[in-house]
Amino acid sequence: MSDFTADNSPAAGKGSSLFKETARTKRRNAAEARFKAYGIGAIALGLFFLIALLSAIISNGIPAFKQTFVTISVELPEAKLDKNGNRDPAEMAKVTTFGYKPVITNALIAALKAEGIEIPFAKEKDVADILSSSAPAQVRDTVLANPDLVGQTVDFRLLASSRVDGYFKGRVTREALARDKNLDAEHLDIADQMVKAGLMETTFNADFIFGADASESRPEQAGIGVSMVGSFFMMLVVLSLALPIGVAASIYLEEFAPQNKWTDLIEVNISNLAAVPSIVFGILGLAVFIQFAHLPQSAPLVGGLVLTLMTLPTIIISTRASLKAVPPSIRDAALGIGASKMQSVFHHVLPLAMPGILTGTIIGLAQALGETAPLLLIGMIGYIASNMPDGIASGFLDPNSAMPAQIYEWAKRADPAYYERAWGGIIILLLFLMTMNIIAVILRRRFERRW
């Protein structure tokens, strides 16, 4: 009802004009202006929080992509690393990382003295605290892979300790080291001199993207690469199972199933399953896939099966909505020219509904990619996979972690370096989600048809 038709009494029309703004019209225009202001304010508030969130993620996560490295020349004495002189990796493997540590320490001391850097410690070997505890293992692995290096002096690019790395990133201060048992302010003085001498630098760290997780004592070595592979194999399982099963169920329920109490019960249960907390699916997966079917714990295959159960309701609901959005005239026209029910669905309705189906599938996959609670119950939280899978079967069946599980694990560890890596992992996870959404938009435009 408009203002003009609100009151047709002679008194209301006396002396009034359509070109003159009445008190009622002023109130309505003011209400519309306020509503518009509320909408703009809500959008502005949402954008503010979005920008604040992205700024926090980027500012806290970018340092994880950089790492401090120490470049020194290490002499690999044959008397310590290969006493028999056979260059047999099996014999050389008997020398543990404890045997390599003094070799690296001596090399660091020699490099500092060559640059005229004074070592202020009573025991010169204490200067080795500047290096990561992973340095001996790195040198050992290199020597075992290339036994001929024994007896030579080789340049190594070793990780600095997390405290030294945090110092150059502003995460660690000299005052904080007063309560730290791992490092002293003198170590930072030496680190500053090493930077000036070119022995130490903070550069891009590709191992964070392509590497594996590390123990709590070696945060500087931790990477998210193996977890990315675990998430990738899980998404393959979800895509290969949830998409065909979800689309087939949707087509049957929407196009072929009779409308009775049984189909109504199924539809209600599907809607209810979409609202079930994800941790419930984790309990179901633990009981069915691990305890009953005896599938390997912490395997991406099990994680993919659990996430498939969780994603199916979302795909079914979005697919049914896409099928329902196709005009009935398309079906009637196909049936009118002699097509069967199946031909009308698969040749006409399904292609027109494909953009919505693909969008719903990508959204379901993105939701599954960010889930942590189901993975917690099947053992994919806290498992440290040290190597990439050897093949496709290994990728599905070998124990592994996933990106959200890895981020959760890093966030709960005490060392601030892991907290930094958790933010960096969030950046990579968001890039995955953005990529999946971009693919959804491209596929939607590619298959979109207008009628």
Summary of the structure (lengths in Angstrom):
residues: 451
radius of gyration: 31.8
end to end distance: 34.0
largest distance: 117.7
contacts: 1395
relative contact order: 0.10
helix: 68%
strand: 5%
